[in-house]
Amino acid sequence: MTLFNDLFYLFFPNICVTCESSLVQSEKIICTHCRHDLPMVPYPDFKNNKIIASFSGRIPINMATSFLFYRKRGKTKRLIHALKYKGNQKIGSFFGNWFGFQLKQSGQFNNIDYIVPVPLHPKKLKKRGYNQLTTFGIALAKQLHTTYKPAVLIRTSSATTQTFKQRFERFSKLETKFSITDVEIFNNKHVLLIDDVITTGATLEACCKEILKSENSTISIATITYTE
């Protein structure tokens, strides 16, 4: 079996998503060089950082964190693009396990009851075929020994594309709406809301407002990337 694997790898090598160099057998998704070059978010305090400060006065957030900085050019953007638009869902698992291990080691995410993804609109989900957060959320839940809970928070409308809008306009004119299928499901629960990229936080805020309709619910946020 080892000989077969070696021959298979010789003719069909795995490629680094970011630099497209061949991966050695001990590497997954990205090469060691690119892995060490990723712009990781250095926020050890989950209750007092720039991310959680951006929600101040808007919604009550218990903790907030992101794994990587998202920039217009660079490795992070290529990884997220491959995850969202090229069907490379292994990237989600890769980040979920890595990030989840770090959060578990911190000892501050041991009381999470549910991990809930920001949902796609049904039409977009049908077109894309998957939610880019699924593998990330499943791996994160496994690391944190909790439950991944999709399909409870649903998207009921979809805003037009916001890619080229200014940050303020994107926040003030957000039309996307969400709802929860059971208003009591998050009663007395600590929910970890996840997304791939956080910019203004408007989408996450809209999701949080729905989750907070559950009595005595608590929300923390974890995203793969963060745009400063």
N, C-alpha and C positions, 0 to 999 in steps of 0.2 A: 504493500500500500504506500509506503514511503517513497519507493522508486517511482510509482505511478504519479504521486503528488509532485515529485521533483520534475518529472518530465512534463506534466501538465503546466506547471508554473513556468517552465522554460519556454514553452510555446505560447502560453496565454498568461503573461505576467500581469499582476495587479498594478494599476497606475495611480500615483498620487493625484488626488483631486485638484490640488492647488498648483503644483509645478509640473505635473504629468511625467515625472520620472518614475522608473520602475521601483516598486516596493520590494523589499526583502521579505522573506516569509514571516518574520516576526513583526512586521509593520501592518497596520490596518488603516485604510481610508487615506491617511496622509503619511508622508515620510517623516522620519525623526527630525530632520532639519526644519521642515515646515511646522511641525508640532511645537518645537521650541520657539518658533518665530511668531506664533499666534499672539495677538494683542489681548491678553487676558485682563479682565476687569479686577483691579486690586482693591476691592472693598470688603475688608474683613468684618466690618460692623454692619450687620444686616438691618439694623434699626435706625441708623444715622448715616446716610450717604446721599449722593446726588440723585439717585433714582427715587428713593422714597421721598426726598424733599420735593421732587417735581409733582407729587400728588398732594402736597400740603394744602389744606384748605379746600380740597376737592372731594376726597374720600379717605376714610380711615384705613390705613394699611399697617399691618403688624410688622412685616419684614419685606424687604425687596432686594433682589440681586440679579445680576446677569453674568454670563460666563465670559463673553468676548465683546470687545468693542467692534461696532460695525462702521466701516469706512467706505467711501465712494469707490476706492480702489484698494485691492489687496486680497489677501487669502480668505478673510472672513466672508467677503462678498461672494467669492467664487464658491465657497462651501454652501452658503445659504441658497445661492442660485441653483446649485446642483441638487440640493435637498428639495426645493420648492418646485422646480420646473423640469428637472431631468430625471425624476423618479428615483434618485439615489437615496432611498430611505435608510440605508445602513448608516448614513451620516447622523441621522437622528438618534439611532441606538448608540453610536460611538460617543456623541456628546452627552446623551442621557446617562450613560454609565460613568463617564469621566466626571461630569459636573455633579451627578448624584453622589458619587463617592466623596467628593469634596464637601458637599453639604452635610452628608452623614457624619463625616469626621469632625465637622464644626460642633455637632451636638445640639444645634439650635433648630433643627427641622425634624426632631423625633416625634413631635405631636401633630403631624399633618394627618388629617383624616381622609382627605380626597385630593387628588391632583386632577384639575379640570383644564382642558385646552380651550383656547379661543377657537370657536367653531368657524367653519367655512359655510357660506351660503350653499344650500342644496344644489343649485345650478352649477356653482363653481366646483363643488365636490364631485359632481357627476362628470364634469368636463375634465378635471385633473385626475380623478380616480382615487385620490387619497388626500387626507389631511396631513400636511408636512409635520405636524406635531405628534402624530400617533406613536411612531417608534421612539421618539424622544420621551414622551410622557410615560410609555410603558417601561422603558429602561430606568427612568427617574424613579418611578413608583417601586420598582424592584429594589433599587438601591436604598430607598428610604423606608422600605417595608410597609408600604401603604397601598391604597387602591386608586387605580387610574379610572376616572369616571367621565367618559365622553357621552355625548347625546343627551345630557341633562340640560346644559346650557346650549341654546340653539340660536342661530342667526336668522332673524325674520325679515331682514331687508339688507340690501347691499348697496353701499355708496359707490359712486363712480370712481374711477381710478384717481389716486391722489399723488402719484409719483412726481409730477412736475409742479405741484402746488406749493406755495410757501407754507412754512410751518404753522404760522398763525391762522392762515386761511384753512389749512387742513384740519386744525383743531376746532375752529369756530363753525365750520360748515359740515362737520361729520354727520352723515345721515344714516349710518348703519345702526340697526336696532337689534337688541337681543332679548331673550326671555328664557325663563327656566320652566321645565315641564312640571315640576313639583315644588311648590314654594316652601314646603316643609323639609325637603330632603337635606338641606344644609343647616337645619336647626341645631344650634350648639356644636357646630362643626368648624374645624379649622381647614380652610380650603387653600390650596396652593394653585393659583391661576398661572398658566404658562402660555408663552407666545414665542415666536421666532425672533422678532425684532421689535424693540420699543423705541419710538421716536418722541412724539408729543405725549404719548400715554392715553390719548383720547379713546382708542378702542378698548384698552384695558379698563379705563374708567367706566365706560358704558357697561362692560361685563360685570364689573364689581357692583354697580348699582343694582343689578338684577340679583346677584348672589346675596347681597345685603338685605334683600327682602325676606330672607329666611331669618327667623328669630335667633338672636344672639350668635350670629355667624361671625367668623373671623377670617380675614383674607390676607394672604401673603402672595408675593409675585416673584416668579423666576422666569427669566427669558434667556434664550440662547445668546442673543446679542443686544447691545445697547448703543444707540447713536447719541453721542454727546452733543 
